Amino acid sequence: MRLGHKKALERINHQSLIERTIDRLSTVSQAILIVTSQEQFSLISSARLKGKVIVDLYPGKAALGGVYTGLASADTPHSLVVGCDMPFLNSALLRYLVGIARDFDLVVPEIDGMTEPLHAVYSRRCLTSIEHLLNQGRLAISQLFGLVKTRYVGEDEIAKFDPEHLSFFNINTQHDLAKARALIEWEERSPTAGEESFQQ
């Protein structure tokens, strides 16, 4: 069974999904923007999260609209963009992506030929191209890659920080949620093993 619109507030152990995501991001950046829909703004705001909650400027335009909103609202030249449902973000890998982003418009991991656009670094220079895609109704983020200076991060680079690729584990179903809870419980019971596994 797929999770509903309140997925971000689903709890895994002692935290909601979005709280855990924010905690991981806070090791990389002190400025956190949370993009949500107008319908969920009050709900997300009431959770008193460590970040500024903003409303999607392009409702109904999928994740691409959210990426645009975050970039347009950011004070920095580059922004790290992740989904709210990725409980195993790896701080070292995130710092690596940010560290190589200066000379690129977009830095995106690629595994088995599949890219991870919601675990990527975007430059504000992407805004014009994103707006063009949004106005044309072309909502697949992958269509942006050929329009800007993109740096793909391969599996060999990712493996140095996250050999198990848990960074890209996202939660869509009750089964995913149960698996995440089990992994976190194992990590908490075995701190040393957890450090080895997650390469933090």
PyMOL commands that set and color helices and strands:
alter all, ss='L'
color gray80, all
select helices_A, chain A and resi 7-9+17-25+41-46+62-73+91-99+124-136+141-147+155-159+166-168+174-189+191-198
alter helices_A, ss='H'
color red, helices_A
select strands_A, chain A and resi 11-12+15-16+33-36+52-55+78-82+106-111+114-115+119-123+150-153
alter strands_A, ss='S'
color yellow, strands_A
deselect
rebuild
show_as cartoon
